[in-house]
Amino acid sequence: MVTKIEIKDIEFGGAATYRIVVKGVLEDHWSARLAGMTISVAESASGSSHTTLVGPLRDQAQLNGVLETLYDLHLPILRVEEVGGEA
């Protein structure tokens, strides 16, 4: 059985605001290397931590650069979502 899920169309050519969640702790000084995104860290009741980055990115190339940096830091990426259009 095929389930159809409606998703919104995303324009990949322009600026947008993104929220990226990674497993682990990322310190504030990484903000400059991550396109100036705001960094916040939360800890669950079980003691595991995750970091949320939020901020405007000018295009997909800049988003890719942020994601590659997180990958190079060995931080598992849990979620990437567009939270606003034109940044």
Phi, psi and omega in degrees: 000133180260127177257126179266130177241130179276128176237152180279148176287140180241129174276121183265001186270340187239189182287148177201162176261134183238153170241126180236129179243129178235154176278133180110184184248131176237125184282157184303328184296346177283348183306316181298323180284343183249047174059027178073015181296147177284133184246129174224142183245136177232151178239134179280170178299332180278354178097357178278147183248151170220153181245136177246130176247134179224135176170168179280139175235140189286333182191181182293330178296318178292321175300315179299320178298318178296313181296321178295321177297316178297319178298315180297333178276001180062037176260115179299128180274120183265328184201140171227124179215143174280127181247357177193152180286221182324123181271000000 
